[in-house]
Amino acid sequence: AAVAILAAERHRRLTGEGQYVRLSLADVALAMVGHLGFIAEADHGRSQRRAHGNHLFGAFGRDFATIDGRRIMIVAISPRQWRNLCQATGLAEKMALLEQVFEADFDREGDRFEARDAIASLIETWCETRSLVQIAEVFDAAGVCWGRYQSFRQLLDEDARCSVDNPLFELVEHPGVGEYLMPGSTLDFGAAPRVSMQAATQMGQHTDEVLSEILGLGDAEIGRLHDSRIVAAA
């Protein structure tokens, strides 16, 4: 966001024109996992990477299983989020008893973190008896902070934000790999078009360019290096 503001300010200073800059937190997350290779791996890979889920540090947050085999992420950082979660699950009285056991105040996020395993045990039992659709209806009505905990395969199959419907992504053909979604910049500048994504560079693709433009070698010298198999092109 800071880079976007600086770029837009510089553009205005040089041209006198302002512009609208869009930055989506969802796009930031999708771009990150895309650049790490998770999306391409889910599209072309045969197996999924090992999960790295754990508790949200410093407050309460964890993933839970539903009765129909899906997983959801539940987070309660603010007192309001915590109260909404207790109300939606009907666990307010049991949570109050837990407070007494831990001599804690669950309106404080640090206390919720200390008692996270005991809290999670109660919520886990509640979630395991309900489907994703049932939980979604209850949580949305109560204002619970939650979301579907998706595999990257499910993200590709079910979430339109991870598709060419989102300007962040383009389908790019990569030599030797195939076609897969590739994220571009998360920043959309109103005064400039998006730049098309390019396939990953192949080994040796820029050999001649580097030799001529950076080292200043002529065509004959570059040719001799190729003939001697000292260098190679893609």
C-alpha positions in Angstrom: 0.0 0.0 0.0 2.8 2.4 0.8 4.5 1.7 -2.5 1.2 2.3 -4.3 0.7 5.6 -2.6 4.2 6.7 -3.5 3.8 5.7 -7.1 0.5 7.5 -7.4 1.9 10.6 -5.8 4.9 10.6 -8.1 2.6 10.2 -11.1 0.5 13.2 -10.0 3.6 15.3 -9.3 4.9 14.6 -12.8 1.6 14.8 -14.8 -0.8 16.7 -12.6 -3.2 13.8 -12.8 -4.6 11.9 -9.9 -5.8 8.3 -10.0 -7.7 5.6 -8.2 -5.5 2.8 -6.8 -7.1 -0.5 -5.8 -5.5 -3.0 -3.4 -7.3 -6.0 -2.1 -6.1 -8.0 0.9 -7.6 -11.1 -0.7 -5.4 -10.4 -3.8 -2.4 -10.0 -1.6 -3.0 -13.4 -0.1 -3.7 -15.1 -3.4 -0.6 -13.5 -5.0 1.6 -14.7 -2.2 0.5 -18.3 -2.4 0.7 -18.1 -6.2 4.3 -16.8 -6.1 5.2 -19.6 -3.7 4.0 -22.1 -6.2 1.0 -23.5 -4.3 -1.5 -22.7 -7.1 0.5 -24.3 -9.9 1.3 -27.3 -7.7 -2.4 -27.8 -6.9 -3.2 -27.6 -10.6 -0.5 -29.9 -11.9 0.8 -31.8 -8.8 -0.4 -35.3 -7.8 -0.1 -34.7 -4.0 -0.7 -31.8 -1.7 1.9 -30.2 0.5 1.8 -31.0 4.2 -0.5 -28.7 6.1 1.1 -26.0 8.3 -1.9 -24.9 10.3 -1.7 -24.0 14.0 -3.3 -21.7 16.6 -3.5 -18.0 15.9 -0.8 -16.5 18.1 -1.9 -14.1 20.9 -5.7 -14.5 20.7 -8.0 -17.3 19.7 -8.0 -18.8 16.2 -7.8 -22.3 14.8 -9.3 -24.6 12.1 -12.0 -27.1 12.8 -13.6 -30.0 11.0 -17.3 -30.2 10.1 -19.5 -33.3 10.0 -19.3 -33.4 6.2 -15.5 -33.5 6.0 -14.8 -29.8 5.4 -12.7 -27.5 7.5 -13.3 -24.0 8.7 -11.2 -21.3 10.3 -12.6 -19.5 13.3 -11.0 -16.4 14.8 -11.9 -14.3 17.8 -9.6 -11.3 18.3 -11.8 -8.6 19.6 -14.3 -8.9 22.6 -17.2 -8.5 20.1 -15.9 -11.3 17.9 -15.6 -13.5 21.0 -19.1 -12.8 22.2 -20.5 -13.4 18.8 -18.8 -16.8 18.7 -20.1 -17.8 22.1 -23.6 -16.7 21.2 -23.6 -18.5 17.9 -22.4 -21.8 19.3 -24.5 -21.6 22.5 -21.3 -22.1 24.6 -21.4 -18.9 26.6 -22.2 -20.7 29.9 -19.5 -23.3 29.4 -17.0 -20.6 28.5 -17.8 -18.8 31.7 -17.0 -21.9 33.6 -13.7 -22.2 31.8 -12.9 -18.7 32.8 -13.3 -19.7 36.5 -11.1 -22.8 36.0 -8.3 -20.7 34.4 -9.0 -17.7 36.6 -9.1 -15.7 33.3 -11.2 -13.1 31.6 -11.9 -14.2 28.0 -12.7 -10.7 27.0 -8.9 -10.3 27.0 -7.3 -11.9 23.9 -4.2 -13.0 25.8 -6.3 -15.0 28.3 -8.1 -16.7 25.4 -4.8 -17.6 24.0 -3.6 -19.2 27.3 -6.8 -21.3 27.4 -6.8 -22.0 23.6 -6.8 -25.8 23.9 -9.7 -26.0 26.3 -11.7 -23.5 24.3 -10.9 -25.3 21.0 -12.1 -28.6 22.5 -15.6 -27.2 23.2 -15.9 -25.6 19.7 -14.5 -28.7 18.1 -17.3 -30.8 19.5 -19.9 -28.2 18.3 -18.5 -28.1 14.8 -18.2 -31.9 14.4 -22.0 -32.3 14.7 -22.8 -29.7 11.9 -22.3 -29.4 8.2 -20.5 -26.5 6.5 -23.8 -25.1 5.2 -25.3 -25.2 8.7 -22.3 -23.6 10.3 -22.2 -20.9 7.6 -25.8 -20.0 8.2 -25.4 -19.7 12.0 -22.1 -17.9 11.9 -23.1 -15.4 9.2 -26.2 -14.5 11.1 -24.3 -14.0 14.3 -21.4 -12.0 12.8 -18.8 -14.6 13.7 -15.3 -14.1 12.1 -14.8 -17.3 10.2 -14.0 -18.7 6.7 -13.7 -21.9 4.7 -10.4 -23.5 5.3 -9.7 -24.7 1.8 -7.1 -26.8 0.2 -5.4 -25.2 -2.8 -7.3 -27.6 -5.0 -10.6 -26.5 -3.5 -9.4 -22.9 -3.9 -8.9 -23.4 -7.6 -12.2 -25.3 -8.1 -14.5 -23.3 -5.9 -13.3 -19.7 -5.4 -13.8 -17.3 -8.3 -11.2 -15.0 -6.9 -8.6 -17.6 -7.9 -9.4 -17.6 -11.6 -9.2 -15.4 -14.7 -12.4 -13.7 -13.5 -10.0 -11.9 -11.2 -7.8 -9.4 -13.1 -4.9 -10.4 -10.8 -4.6 -13.7 -12.6 -3.7 -14.8 -16.2 -3.3 -18.3 -17.7 0.3 -18.5 -18.8 1.9 -21.3 -20.8 5.2 -22.4 -19.3 7.5 -24.5 -21.4 7.9 -28.0 -20.1 5.2 -27.5 -17.5 2.0 -26.4 -19.2 -0.6 -23.8 -18.6 -1.4 -22.5 -15.1 -2.7 -19.4 -13.3 -0.1 -16.8 -12.6 -0.6 -13.8 -10.4 0.5 -10.3 -11.4 0.7 -7.2 -9.4 -1.8 -6.8 -6.6 -2.0 -3.1 -7.4 -4.5 -1.7 -9.9 -3.6 1.8 -11.0 -6.4 3.8 -12.6 -3.9 5.7 -14.8 -2.0 2.7 -16.1 -3.0 -0.6 -17.7 -2.0 -3.9 -16.1 1.2 -5.5 -17.5 0.7 -9.0 -19.0 2.5 -11.8 -17.1 5.3 -13.7 -18.9 6.3 -17.3 -18.6 9.2 -18.2 -16.3 12.6 -17.6 -17.9 14.3 -20.7 -19.4 17.9 -21.6 -18.7 20.0 -19.8 -21.2 17.2 -17.7 -22.6 19.2 -14.5 -22.3 22.7 -15.8 -22.8 23.4 -13.9 -26.1 21.8 -10.8 -24.7 24.0 -10.8 -21.6 27.1 -11.5 -23.6 26.5 -8.7 -26.1 24.8 -6.0 -24.1 26.6 -6.4 -20.7 30.0 -7.9 -21.8 30.1 -6.1 -25.1 31.0 -9.3 -27.2 30.4 -9.3 -30.9 28.5 -12.0 -32.9 31.7 -13.8 -33.9 33.0 -14.0 -30.3 29.6 -15.2 -29.1 29.5 -17.8 -31.9 32.9 -19.2 -30.9 31.7 -19.6 -27.2 28.7 -21.5 -28.4 30.8 -23.7 -30.8 33.2 -24.4 -27.9 30.2 -25.3 -25.7 31.3 -22.8 -23.1 27.9 -21.2 -23.2 24.5 -22.3 -24.4 21.1 -20.8 -25.3 17.6 -22.0 -24.5 
